[in-house]
Structures are given as structure tokens and as C-alpha cells.
Amino acid sequence: MEKIELVATMRESKKVIDFLQRKGMVELTSHELPDGMLNPDTDYNISQLEKFIQTAKKAKETLSKYAPEKKSLVDSFKPPREMEMSKFLDMSASADKTMNICYDILGAQKSIDNAHAQQIRLKTSNEALEVWKDLDIPTKFKSTRYVTVLIGTFPDSQTDASIKESLAERIPEIEAIETEVVYTSEMQSCAVVMCLKKDANTVTEALRSMGFVRPTEISDKTPKEMLKENRITINELDKQVLEAQSKIVSMASAHEAIDFLIDYFTMRADKYEQFKKVSLSDNVLYLSGYIPVKYAEKTVEQLENKFTVAITLSEPEEDEEVPVLLENNAFAAGVEGITEMYSLPGKNDIDPNAIMSFFYYLFFGMMFSDAGYGLLMVIATAFILLKCKPEGNKKKTVMMYFFCGISTMFWGIMFGSFFGDLINVIRTNYLGLPEMRLYLWLNPQGDDLMTTMLWCFLFGIVHLFVGLAIKGYLEWKQGDRFGAICDVLSVYLAVGGAAPICAGMIIDVPDIYKTVGKYCALVGVVLIILTAGRSSKGIFGKLGSGLYALYNTISGYLSDVLSYSRLLALGLVTGIIGSVVNLMGTLPENMIVKTILFTVVFVLGHTINFGINIIGAYVHTNRLQYVEFFSRFYEGGGRAFNPLKVNSSTFKLKEENNNG
């Protein structure tokens, strides 16, 4: 990275910022405010743009609900379409028009929501009215000249007789009472009670003591009339909903314009956010930031040719927190995302991806280790690469799984797994041929189980030693050459010497190897004791620190090496489950039934096995890198390079040069 400082005239300031955003190569940074200059306040502009973005996103979501775009999974890997600058300016000029379409979509959706809410209220009302449908007078009806009519519900099952009996017990002095139950159930009874107007208050109090309450739906119309009107209104609301939905569907062609609008407003919001980092006076704009060295000269040349600017490039200071931009070939770039999930390299680190990528693909393939599954991965990723031509992080992810697929095929061939034991299943069940040897190197599911485990341990030791070598290189580079030699060589001798001795407990190892290993391990132990505590004070302090370091080395490397047994474990799981799936499909004796069952079980079983074990291989391969490899040398803590650029998922300007 290089530092860049730029001074431009105010009349060209907007064009300069727009150019930098389209190029996407400069990360703007805050700086001390020069005398006589101010930082622009863009908070209001940003808040307005964010409101527009949310409105457009909501309209897009609504439009997709009623008129979804026809896109396949493969389409999601395609890069954004290229857009001429002239078309970009035309679509930008139509932003207000597109925004109005968004408002129309949301307005139609609001009409739908209001109609649905009203329908719910009417349906709820109908449910309450349904029990009153046999009532032939309005629920609001109260009295005639001489008679008071009381309409309401009881909280239990009632009859005309039971109501009169209850009233007779409470108000025996009043006999002029008539009742009519229009609906009854175990939980509720709807009734009409009539009495003389002069007795209305007394009867009302007696009814209230029985739990009698007035109905919730009160109207001058009969319940039947209300039910009919409500149903008519519900049908009219259905028509309104259909009209509003049709209106939204008629705007299906606006998908592209709304996508552009979201990206356009996002682009402007990003620009205003970055604008806070520049300094302005009445006549001058000043900005500072970082630019990748490989793009610096060309970018400066373009700026000087297009605008009246003064630009200075310089090396960052040693104590500056310089942003990190990873640059690797296609093989290593695939695992950059894995490293980024852990942490970007710090200023004293190296980019580990070039070295890590080899081990990552190696270990992933050993854990997945089925040639059939690997072949599927290679075909799928190659199709996406050739058909969709993805860019940026999507391309890196696809490339990672492409190389993982190749490694999986390789180890599947080495260990003899192709959709489990599919080849032998077909030979024995359908061709009448004897089983054949499937593995090219080792058979971990047979006699070579322990040998395979030892090879896994050996690969693990190499992995750990490479990480340790990088640590030694960094120490050497920082001037601690004695420490680099002692810290690395002592562990190499101790662990490397112990390896043939430990292996001899499982398999036959020539005595010469064990003898050489014993002396190497002894020298390594002595070196650790004598040099690991060199920073401590006093001879006893140095000796104590050395002994403690020896304990940590033995226990730490033992557990680390044993953790590589997961290479064998996950590889075995993939192959064994695949073979069990094949066995289940060939259980019937009848050939037709067997073929049908085998086809169904094969597709379903291997799909599940593929899905579960590819996740396991991914997770545990990451773990081996993070815990075993990175812990040897990697500090991390770097900050990602975050340039001012066009953050668009739907278009890219032809003159734009993306760093992703």
C-alpha cells in the first residue's frame, strides 16, 4: 500500500470523488483538519438516502412476492451486468420516476393490507352475529310504548323455562315477563327478555346477576341483514385485493429499475459517508488515503489527465495501521475467505494463503475422500465457472470447491471409494463378476487402517513443521536469528525424532530409524531445556523455564498430532456410510425390485451423505488451519482494505476496476 494525498479545485470536487468511486482503488482516511478547511456534514443526506433505500427494498420485496423474477440458483453466480456510463446517467435521471413506482407498489400493498384487516373485522363480526341469525328484530331494539325489550347473552346453557325460573326466584313480585332463547350451547345462550317498561330496571338488575350482558354487535338492522351486508362487503374487498394485486403484477417490468435504484442510492450514501473524511474550503478539496501500489501510478496518471489536481504518493509510516488487500493466484485465492474469517494478516505477518491452500485442499480431500462426490463437485463448479463466469468472492468460493473436488477425487481413488463401493456393487449384483480391488494405495476400511492413521499423523507433523518454519522465518526476518534456529530446530529434532519411536509401537519400523530418532529426540530435548528459557533471569529461572517449555512441547505437540486422526475418521465415515447405503439398496432378491429400491436409496442416501460430510470436511479442515497451523506463527489483526467503490450487485460500470 501507498499513501495518497490529493488536492483538487472545488468546482471539480464532485467529479473527482465520482471518479474515485468508479475506479474503486482508494480508501479514504480521516486526517488532521488543515487550517481554514472544514469537514462536510452529510448526515442529513445519508439519512434521506437510507430512507429511500429502505422504501425501495420494501417495494422490491413486495413486487417479488406477487411477481417473482425467474432466476435459477446458477444465475446467482453470474457477475453484475456491464453498464455504459451513458445508460447509468439515463437511469440515474429516472430515479424519481422509479421511486414513484415504488410508492405505487407500496400504496397498492397498503390497500391490500387495509382490505385484509377490514375483512378480518367483518368475519369476526359475522362470527358474533351467527348466533343471532334467528333473531328477527334489530339488536339495537329497546322498547315499545309499554314494553321494554332486553337482548343479550347468558354464560351458560339456558331455556325459556330456566330463565323464567331464575327470575322468579330473584324477583317473585314481577310476573309480566316473557323470554325467547334464539341460540343455546354449553358455553352461551342468546335470549330476548320482555317486560313492562315500569319493571325494566328491576328485571335488568336480576338479569345482570345471572351473567346477562348485551351483545357486542349493536345495529338498527337485523342480524340476518347485517350478515348479508358483511358478506357483500367481504366480496367487494376481495375484488379490491385482486385489483391491487393486479396493479402490482402489472409493474413486474420494474424489477431491474428498482434494483438499480437500490444500488444507486447505496452508491450515493457510501459516497456521502466517505465525504465526511475529506476537507473543504471555499476553493479547494483535500483528501488522503491508501492505494495499492500496483494501481497507484496508473490512477494518478488518469486523475492528472482528467482533472486539475495535485497528488502526492508516499510510503506509510512504520506505526501506521495500513489496510490489507490480499492478492494471490487462483489456487491460493480460493482460501482467502477462510483466512479472512479468522483474521487478516497483521503488519508483522505474511499472507498465509499460498502455503495454507495446499494443506487445505489436501486435508479436505482426505476427509471427504470419495471419488464420486469429488467428481460431482468438479463438474458442478466447472459448469458454474464456464457458464456463469463469476467474479470476486463468488469466484473465489467456487474455485475453492473446485480444487477441493479435485483433491476429493484423488483421495477417493487412493482409498478406493466411488460412491462408497458402487463399482463392486454393480459388478456383483448386476454383472455377475467378482469384486475387484478398488483402492490404488491404501484401504482404510480394511487391513490398512493403522497404516492410514500413521500417514495422517505424518501429514499432520509436516503441517505443524511448516507452520513452525514460517515462525522461524519471521523471527529471522525480525533479527532474532538465534531464536529462530533454536525454537525451530529443537522442536524438529524432538518431535521428528520421537515420530519413528512412536510409530514403532503400531507398525514395524527398522531399528536404525528408531535409533537415529532416539538420539535426535534427545538432542532436541536438551536444546529446548537450554534455550527455551533464555529470556528468564538467573540460571535456575532459565532452567525452570526450559523444563516448562519441554512439558508444553511434549503435551502440546502430542495433542496436536493426535488431532489429525480426524483425517482418517471423517474419511472412514464418508466411505462406510456410502457403502451401507449401497448395501441397503441391494437387499431384495427380485432384480426389478432391487433395481428400483437401489435407485431410490442411492439417490437419497448419497445426497444426505454428501451434504452431511461436506459440512464436516469443511468445518474440520478449517479447524486444522486455525488451531494447529495458525497458532504456530500467525498473529492476525489486520484491517481489510475498504476503498470507496460502487457497491452494486446488479451492475458495474465499464470503466470500473473492481478489487474484489
Secondary structure, DSSP 8 states (H G I E B T S, - for coil): -EEEEEEEEGGGHHHHHHHHHHHT--EEE-----TT-B----HHHHHHHHHHHHHHHHHHHHHHHHS-----TGGGGS--EEE-HHHHHHHHHTHHHHHHHHHHHHHHHHHHHHHHHHHHHHHHHHHHHHTTTT--S-TT--B-SSEEEEEEEESS---HHHHHHHHHHH-TT---EEEEEEEE-SS-EEEEEEEEGGGHHHHHHHHHHTT-B--S---SS-HHHHHHHHHHHHHHHHHHHHHHHHHHHTTGGGHHHHHHHHHHHHHHHHHHHHHTTSEE-SSEEEEEEEE-HHHHHHHHHHHHHHS-EEEEEE---TTS---B-----HHHHTTHHHHHHH-B--TT----HHHHHHHHHHHHHHHH--HHHHHHHHHHHHHHHHHT---HHHHHHHHHHHHHHHHHHHHHHHHT-BTTBHHHHHIIIII--------SS--TTTTTHHHHHHHHHHHHHHHHHHHHHHHHHHHHHTT-HHHHHHHHHHHHHHHHHHHHHHHTTTS---HHHHHHHHHHHHHHHHHHHHHTTTTSSSHHHHHHHHHHHHHHHHHHHHHHHHTTHHHHHHHHHHHHHHHHHHHHHT--SSHHHHHHHHHHHHHHHHHHHHHHHHHHHHHHHHHIIIIIIHHHH----B-B--------SSEEETT-----
